[in-house]
Amino acid sequence: MNSTKYHLYSVHMISEDEGWAVGLEGTILHYKKKPEQLEGPPALSLWIMLLIIPLTISIFAGFLYWKKSSGK
């Protein structure tokens, strides 16, 4: 059974591009860089903003129009 050990360091300076960090004591810590983000479609929040908000407004406007026309 493999056991993974984690070490917590106080970090003074970090370089995400190069994959190193400098601790407060001046020691250089190396770590694995995160994989680069793949180019893709815009974030989900943008789609929510572009699609759901106008849909909600149009449903609300339709409801108001229906209430106004049924009140006659």
Biopython code that builds the backbone (N, CA, C, O; Angstrom):
import numpy as np
from Bio.PDB.StructureBuilder import StructureBuilder

atoms = [
    (1, "MET", "N", (0.846, -1.187, 0.000)),
    (1, "MET", "CA", (0.000, 0.000, 0.000)),
    (1, "MET", "C", (0.887, 1.245, 0.000)),
    (1, "MET", "O", (1.774, 1.393, 0.841)),
    (2, "ASN", "N", (0.636, 2.115, -0.938)),
    (2, "ASN", "CA", (1.442, 3.330, -1.044)),
    (2, "ASN", "C", (0.911, 4.398, -0.100)),
    (2, "ASN", "O", (-0.298, 4.589, 0.027)),
    (3, "SER", "N", (1.827, 5.083, 0.553)),
    (3, "SER", "CA", (1.428, 6.208, 1.396)),
    (3, "SER", "C", (2.097, 7.463, 0.840)),
    (3, "SER", "O", (3.300, 7.478, 0.584)),
    (4, "THR", "N", (1.310, 8.496, 0.663)),
    (4, "THR", "CA", (1.818, 9.750, 0.126)),
    (4, "THR", "C", (2.059, 10.702, 1.279)),
    (4, "THR", "O", (1.199, 10.883, 2.141)),
    (5, "LYS", "N", (3.237, 11.308, 1.289)),
    (5, "LYS", "CA", (3.571, 12.273, 2.329)),
    (5, "LYS", "C", (3.452, 13.676, 1.746)),
    (5, "LYS", "O", (3.940, 13.954, 0.650)),
    (6, "TYR", "N", (2.803, 14.543, 2.490)),
    (6, "TYR", "CA", (2.647, 15.932, 2.081)),
    (6, "TYR", "C", (3.432, 16.811, 3.041)),
    (6, "TYR", "O", (3.416, 16.597, 4.253)),
    (7, "HIS", "N", (4.116, 17.795, 2.488)),
    (7, "HIS", "CA", (4.880, 18.729, 3.305)),
    (7, "HIS", "C", (4.318, 20.127, 3.108)),
    (7, "HIS", "O", (4.034, 20.527, 1.979)),
    (8, "LEU", "N", (4.156, 20.866, 4.181)),
    (8, "LEU", "CA", (3.644, 22.222, 4.128)),
    (8, "LEU", "C", (4.811, 23.185, 4.316)),
    (8, "LEU", "O", (5.538, 23.105, 5.306)),
    (9, "TYR", "N", (4.981, 24.083, 3.372)),
    (9, "TYR", "CA", (6.073, 25.040, 3.423)),
    (9, "TYR", "C", (5.510, 26.456, 3.448)),
    (9, "TYR", "O", (4.446, 26.727, 2.892)),
    (10, "SER", "N", (6.238, 27.345, 4.098)),
    (10, "SER", "CA", (5.918, 28.768, 4.003)),
    (10, "SER", "C", (6.589, 29.291, 2.744)),
    (10, "SER", "O", (7.813, 29.251, 2.624)),
    (11, "VAL", "N", (5.796, 29.775, 1.815)),
    (11, "VAL", "CA", (6.333, 30.170, 0.516)),
    (11, "VAL", "C", (6.438, 31.680, 0.449)),
    (11, "VAL", "O", (5.490, 32.398, 0.768)),
    (12, "HIS", "N", (7.607, 32.154, 0.030)),
    (12, "HIS", "CA", (7.868, 33.583, -0.099)),
    (12, "HIS", "C", (7.617, 34.054, -1.527)),
    (12, "HIS", "O", (7.043, 35.123, -1.738)),
    (13, "MET", "N", (8.044, 33.263, -2.504)),
    (13, "MET", "CA", (7.905, 33.636, -3.901)),
    (13, "MET", "C", (7.623, 32.367, -4.691)),
    (13, "MET", "O", (8.192, 31.316, -4.398)),
    (14, "ILE", "N", (6.753, 32.454, -5.684)),
    (14, "ILE", "CA", (6.396, 31.268, -6.448)),
    (14, "ILE", "C", (6.398, 31.613, -7.931)),
    (14, "ILE", "O", (5.967, 32.696, -8.327)),
    (15, "SER", "N", (6.886, 30.682, -8.746)),
    (15, "SER", "CA", (6.879, 30.849, -10.196)),
    (15, "SER", "C", (6.118, 29.677, -10.780)),
    (15, "SER", "O", (6.636, 28.562, -10.852)),
    (16, "GLU", "N", (4.880, 29.931, -11.201)),
    (16, "GLU", "CA", (4.068, 28.846, -11.737)),
    (16, "GLU", "C", (4.559, 28.403, -13.108)),
    (16, "GLU", "O", (4.387, 27.244, -13.484)),
    (17, "ASP", "N", (5.169, 29.319, -13.858)),
    (17, "ASP", "CA", (5.639, 28.961, -15.195)),
    (17, "ASP", "C", (6.860, 28.048, -15.136)),
    (17, "ASP", "O", (6.978, 27.117, -15.933)),
    (18, "GLU", "N", (7.753, 28.306, -14.211)),
    (18, "GLU", "CA", (9.005, 27.553, -14.145)),
    (18, "GLU", "C", (8.912, 26.319, -13.257)),
    (18, "GLU", "O", (9.722, 25.403, -13.396)),
    (19, "GLY", "N", (7.955, 26.276, -12.358)),
    (19, "GLY", "CA", (7.800, 25.115, -11.495)),
    (19, "GLY", "C", (8.688, 25.136, -10.270)),
    (19, "GLY", "O", (9.139, 24.081, -9.824)),
    (20, "TRP", "N", (8.951, 26.304, -9.713)),
    (20, "TRP", "CA", (9.732, 26.374, -8.487)),
    (20, "TRP", "C", (9.139, 27.415, -7.561)),
    (20, "TRP", "O", (8.369, 28.277, -7.985)),
    (21, "ALA", "N", (9.502, 27.328, -6.307)),
    (21, "ALA", "CA", (9.075, 28.308, -5.311)),
    (21, "ALA", "C", (10.225, 28.539, -4.346)),
    (21, "ALA", "O", (11.045, 27.646, -4.129)),
    (22, "VAL", "N", (10.291, 29.721, -3.770)),
    (22, "VAL", "CA", (11.331, 30.050, -2.801)),
    (22, "VAL", "C", (10.673, 30.163, -1.436)),
    (22, "VAL", "O", (9.759, 30.963, -1.239)),
    (23, "GLY", "N", (11.144, 29.357, -0.497)),
    (23, "GLY", "CA", (10.594, 29.397, 0.853)),
    (23, "GLY", "C", (11.101, 30.606, 1.615)),
    (23, "GLY", "O", (12.011, 31.299, 1.160)),
    (24, "LEU", "N", (10.509, 30.859, 2.780)),
    (24, "LEU", "CA", (10.912, 32.003, 3.591)),
    (24, "LEU", "C", (12.345, 31.865, 4.085)),
    (24, "LEU", "O", (13.018, 32.863, 4.341)),
    (25, "GLU", "N", (12.808, 30.633, 4.217)),
    (25, "GLU", "CA", (14.174, 30.405, 4.676)),
    (25, "GLU", "C", (15.173, 30.468, 3.526)),
    (25, "GLU", "O", (16.377, 30.333, 3.746)),
    (26, "GLY", "N", (14.689, 30.673, 2.301)),
    (26, "GLY", "CA", (15.580, 30.762, 1.152)),
    (26, "GLY", "C", (15.768, 29.444, 0.430)),
    (26, "GLY", "O", (16.525, 29.380, -0.539)),
    (27, "THR", "N", (15.103, 28.393, 0.871)),
    (27, "THR", "CA", (15.239, 27.113, 0.188)),
    (27, "THR", "C", (14.401, 27.124, -1.080)),
    (27, "THR", "O", (13.314, 27.700, -1.111)),
    (28, "ILE", "N", (14.910, 26.486, -2.120)),
    (28, "ILE", "CA", (14.186, 26.420, -3.385)),
    (28, "ILE", "C", (13.410, 25.116, -3.415)),
    (28, "ILE", "O", (13.983, 24.037, -3.264)),
    (29, "LEU", "N", (12.119, 25.221, -3.608)),
    (29, "LEU", "CA", (11.241, 24.059, -3.633)),
    (29, "LEU", "C", (10.797, 23.829, -5.067)),
    (29, "LEU", "O", (10.373, 24.762, -5.749)),
    (30, "HIS", "N", (10.893, 22.609, -5.516)),
    (30, "HIS", "CA", (10.442, 22.265, -6.861)),
    (30, "HIS", "C", (9.122, 21.513, -6.751)),
    (30, "HIS", "O", (8.908, 20.742, -5.815)),
    (31, "TYR", "N", (8.258, 21.744, -7.700)),
    (31, "TYR", "CA", (6.983, 21.043, -7.708)),
    (31, "TYR", "C", (6.571, 20.827, -9.145)),
    (31, "TYR", "O", (7.106, 21.445, -10.065)),
    (32, "LYS", "N", (5.618, 19.944, -9.321)),
    (32, "LYS", "CA", (5.133, 19.661, -10.669)),
    (32, "LYS", "C", (4.171, 20.759, -11.093)),
    (32, "LYS", "O", (3.285, 21.162, -10.339)),
    (33, "LYS", "N", (4.367, 21.227, -12.306)),
    (33, "LYS", "CA", (3.480, 22.263, -12.822)),
    (33, "LYS", "C", (2.135, 21.654, -13.182)),
    (33, "LYS", "O", (2.045, 20.476, -13.529)),
    (34, "LYS", "N", (1.100, 22.463, -13.095)),
    (34, "LYS", "CA", (-0.222, 22.027, -13.531)),
    (34, "LYS", "C", (-0.234, 21.982, -15.053)),
    (34, "LYS", "O", (0.422, 22.804, -15.693)),
    (35, "PRO", "N", (-0.960, 21.046, -15.643)),
    (35, "PRO", "CA", (-1.049, 21.026, -17.103)),
    (35, "PRO", "C", (-1.737, 22.283, -17.620)),
    (35, "PRO", "O", (-2.614, 22.844, -16.963)),
    (36, "GLU", "N", (-1.329, 22.709, -18.794)),
    (36, "GLU", "CA", (-1.894, 23.924, -19.380)),
    (36, "GLU", "C", (-3.377, 23.738, -19.664)),
    (36, "GLU", "O", (-3.826, 22.645, -20.010)),
    (37, "GLN", "N", (-4.119, 24.806, -19.515)),
    (37, "GLN", "CA", (-5.543, 24.771, -19.833)),
    (37, "GLN", "C", (-5.712, 24.624, -21.337)),
    (37, "GLN", "O", (-5.039, 25.301, -22.114)),
    (38, "LEU", "N", (-6.602, 23.748, -21.739)),
    (38, "LEU", "CA", (-6.874, 23.577, -23.159)),
    (38, "LEU", "C", (-7.804, 24.687, -23.628)),
    (38, "LEU", "O", (-8.709, 25.110, -22.908)),
    (39, "GLU", "N", (-7.560, 25.147, -24.846)),
    (39, "GLU", "CA", (-8.452, 26.157, -25.418)),
    (39, "GLU", "C", (-9.796, 25.508, -25.701)),
    (39, "GLU", "O", (-9.854, 24.405, -26.244)),
    (40, "GLY", "N", (-10.852, 26.172, -25.344)),
    (40, "GLY", "CA", (-12.165, 25.584, -25.537)),
    (40, "GLY", "C", (-13.237, 26.652, -25.599)),
    (40, "GLY", "O", (-12.941, 27.834, -25.767)),
    (41, "PRO", "N", (-14.476, 26.234, -25.462)),
    (41, "PRO", "CA", (-15.574, 27.200, -25.500)),
    (41, "PRO", "C", (-15.537, 28.107, -24.275)),
    (41, "PRO", "O", (-14.860, 27.793, -23.296)),
    (42, "PRO", "N", (-16.249, 29.218, -24.316)),
    (42, "PRO", "CA", (-16.276, 30.119, -23.160)),
    (42, "PRO", "C", (-16.819, 29.413, -21.916)),
    (42, "PRO", "O", (-17.418, 28.341, -21.999)),
    (43, "ALA", "N", (-16.599, 30.028, -20.791)),
    (43, "ALA", "CA", (-17.011, 29.434, -19.517)),
    (43, "ALA", "C", (-18.524, 29.260, -19.457)),
    (43, "ALA", "O", (-19.277, 29.937, -20.158)),
    (44, "LEU", "N", (-18.939, 28.351, -18.615)),
    (44, "LEU", "CA", (-20.365, 28.053, -18.470)),
    (44, "LEU", "C", (-21.137, 29.274, -17.983)),
    (44, "LEU", "O", (-22.290, 29.469, -18.367)),
    (45, "SER", "N", (-20.520, 30.089, -17.150)),
    (45, "SER", "CA", (-21.217, 31.276, -16.653)),
    (45, "SER", "C", (-21.544, 32.237, -17.787)),
    (45, "SER", "O", (-22.564, 32.925, -17.742)),
    (46, "LEU", "N", (-20.694, 32.288, -18.796)),
    (46, "LEU", "CA", (-20.984, 33.144, -19.951)),
    (46, "LEU", "C", (-22.190, 32.624, -20.709)),
    (46, "LEU", "O", (-23.036, 33.405, -21.145)),
    (47, "TRP", "N", (-22.277, 31.296, -20.872)),
    (47, "TRP", "CA", (-23.442, 30.716, -21.548)),
    (47, "TRP", "C", (-24.705, 30.966, -20.741)),
    (47, "TRP", "O", (-25.761, 31.233, -21.316)),
    (48, "ILE", "N", (-24.616, 30.886, -19.430)),
    (48, "ILE", "CA", (-25.780, 31.163, -18.587)),
    (48, "ILE", "C", (-26.220, 32.608, -18.781)),
    (48, "ILE", "O", (-27.411, 32.898, -18.886)),
    (49, "MET", "N", (-25.238, 33.514, -18.828)),
    (49, "MET", "CA", (-25.557, 34.917, -19.004)),
    (49, "MET", "C", (-26.175, 35.168, -20.380)),
    (49, "MET", "O", (-27.116, 35.953, -20.501)),
    (50, "LEU", "N", (-25.656, 34.513, -21.408)),
    (50, "LEU", "CA", (-26.122, 34.777, -22.770)),
    (50, "LEU", "C", (-27.449, 34.101, -23.092)),
    (50, "LEU", "O", (-28.204, 34.604, -23.924)),
    (51, "LEU", "N", (-27.747, 32.987, -22.459)),
    (51, "LEU", "CA", (-28.944, 32.231, -22.819)),
    (51, "LEU", "C", (-30.063, 32.328, -21.792)),
    (51, "LEU", "O", (-31.213, 32.575, -22.157)),
    (52, "ILE", "N", (-29.753, 32.140, -20.533)),
    (52, "ILE", "CA", (-30.802, 32.006, -19.525)),
    (52, "ILE", "C", (-31.394, 33.356, -19.135)),
    (52, "ILE", "O", (-32.603, 33.463, -18.930)),
    (53, "ILE", "N", (-30.566, 34.377, -19.031)),
    (53, "ILE", "CA", (-31.086, 35.686, -18.626)),
    (53, "ILE", "C", (-32.059, 36.252, -19.667)),
    (53, "ILE", "O", (-33.146, 36.683, -19.283)),
    (54, "PRO", "N", (-31.724, 36.274, -20.975)),
    (54, "PRO", "CA", (-32.722, 36.755, -21.945)),
    (54, "PRO", "C", (-33.973, 35.882, -21.981)),
    (54, "PRO", "O", (-35.077, 36.392, -22.171)),
    (55, "LEU", "N", (-33.812, 34.578, -21.800)),
    (55, "LEU", "CA", (-34.971, 33.691, -21.776)),
    (55, "LEU", "C", (-35.883, 34.029, -20.595)),
    (55, "LEU", "O", (-37.105, 34.053, -20.739)),
    (56, "THR", "N", (-35.298, 34.285, -19.448)),
    (56, "THR", "CA", (-36.080, 34.649, -18.265)),
    (56, "THR", "C", (-36.806, 35.976, -18.477)),
    (56, "THR", "O", (-37.972, 36.120, -18.108)),
    (57, "ILE", "N", (-36.113, 36.937, -19.072)),
    (57, "ILE", "CA", (-36.740, 38.239, -19.326)),
    (57, "ILE", "C", (-37.910, 38.088, -20.289)),
    (57, "ILE", "O", (-38.963, 38.693, -20.087)),
    (58, "SER", "N", (-37.733, 37.282, -21.337)),
    (58, "SER", "CA", (-38.815, 37.119, -22.313)),
    (58, "SER", "C", (-40.008, 36.383, -21.701)),
    (58, "SER", "O", (-41.154, 36.706, -22.015)),
    (59, "ILE", "N", (-39.761, 35.411, -20.843)),
    (59, "ILE", "CA", (-40.867, 34.712, -20.174)),
    (59, "ILE", "C", (-41.616, 35.675, -19.252)),
    (59, "ILE", "O", (-42.846, 35.665, -19.204)),
    (60, "PHE", "N", (-40.871, 36.505, -18.523)),
    (60, "PHE", "CA", (-41.494, 37.475, -17.629)),
    (60, "PHE", "C", (-42.310, 38.499, -18.424)),
    (60, "PHE", "O", (-43.414, 38.866, -18.021)),
    (61, "ALA", "N", (-41.758, 38.959, -19.559)),
    (61, "ALA", "CA", (-42.492, 39.915, -20.402)),
    (61, "ALA", "C", (-43.750, 39.263, -20.973)),
    (61, "ALA", "O", (-44.799, 39.904, -21.049)),
    (62, "GLY", "N", (-43.655, 37.999, -21.374)),
    (62, "GLY", "CA", (-44.827, 37.289, -21.870)),
    (62, "GLY", "C", (-45.885, 37.124, -20.799)),
    (62, "GLY", "O", (-47.078, 37.220, -21.086)),
    (63, "PHE", "N", (-45.466, 36.880, -19.574)),
    (63, "PHE", "CA", (-46.405, 36.757, -18.462)),
    (63, "PHE", "C", (-47.115, 38.084, -18.209)),
    (63, "PHE", "O", (-48.326, 38.113, -17.992)),
    (64, "LEU", "N", (-46.352, 39.189, -18.239)),
    (64, "LEU", "CA", (-46.970, 40.500, -18.037)),
    (64, "LEU", "C", (-47.949, 40.823, -19.155)),
    (64, "LEU", "O", (-49.017, 41.381, -18.903)),
    (65, "TYR", "N", (-47.594, 40.476, -20.394)),
    (65, "TYR", "CA", (-48.491, 40.721, -21.527)),
    (65, "TYR", "C", (-49.768, 39.891, -21.391)),
    (65, "TYR", "O", (-50.865, 40.368, -21.681)),
    (66, "TRP", "N", (-49.608, 38.638, -20.945)),
    (66, "TRP", "CA", (-50.765, 37.761, -20.763)),
    (66, "TRP", "C", (-51.688, 38.302, -19.666)),
    (66, "TRP", "O", (-52.910, 38.285, -19.811)),
    (67, "LYS", "N", (-51.087, 38.786, -18.557)),
    (67, "LYS", "CA", (-51.893, 39.343, -17.475)),
    (67, "LYS", "C", (-52.633, 40.594, -17.939)),
    (67, "LYS", "O", (-53.786, 40.818, -17.571)),
    (68, "LYS", "N", (-51.951, 41.412, -18.760)),
    (68, "LYS", "CA", (-52.568, 42.647, -19.232)),
    (68, "LYS", "C", (-53.718, 42.348, -20.193)),
    (68, "LYS", "O", (-54.773, 42.979, -20.123)),
    (69, "SER", "N", (-53.508, 41.379, -21.093)),
    (69, "SER", "CA", (-54.542, 41.078, -22.085)),
    (69, "SER", "C", (-55.708, 40.295, -21.471)),
    (69, "SER", "O", (-56.836, 40.411, -21.951)),
    (70, "SER", "N", (-55.466, 39.515, -20.440)),
    (70, "SER", "CA", (-56.556, 38.745, -19.830)),
    (70, "SER", "C", (-57.382, 39.603, -18.879)),
    (70, "SER", "O", (-58.481, 39.206, -18.492)),
    (71, "GLY", "N", (-56.878, 40.761, -18.499)),
    (71, "GLY", "CA", (-57.597, 41.628, -17.581)),
    (71, "GLY", "C", (-58.683, 42.446, -18.252)),
    (71, "GLY", "O", (-59.479, 43.093, -17.571)),
    (72, "LYS", "N", (-58.728, 42.428, -19.574)),
    (72, "LYS", "CA", (-59.729, 43.237, -20.293)),
    (72, "LYS", "C", (-61.115, 42.664, -20.164)),
    (72, "LYS", "O", (-62.067, 43.223, -20.708)),
]
sb = StructureBuilder()
sb.init_structure("model")
sb.init_model(0)
sb.init_chain("A")
sb.init_seg("    ")
for serial, (resi, resn, name, xyz) in enumerate(atoms, 1):
    if name == "N":
        sb.init_residue(resn, " ", resi, " ")
    sb.init_atom(name, np.array(xyz, "f"), 0.0, 1.0, " ", f" {name:<3s}", serial, name[0])
structure = sb.get_structure()
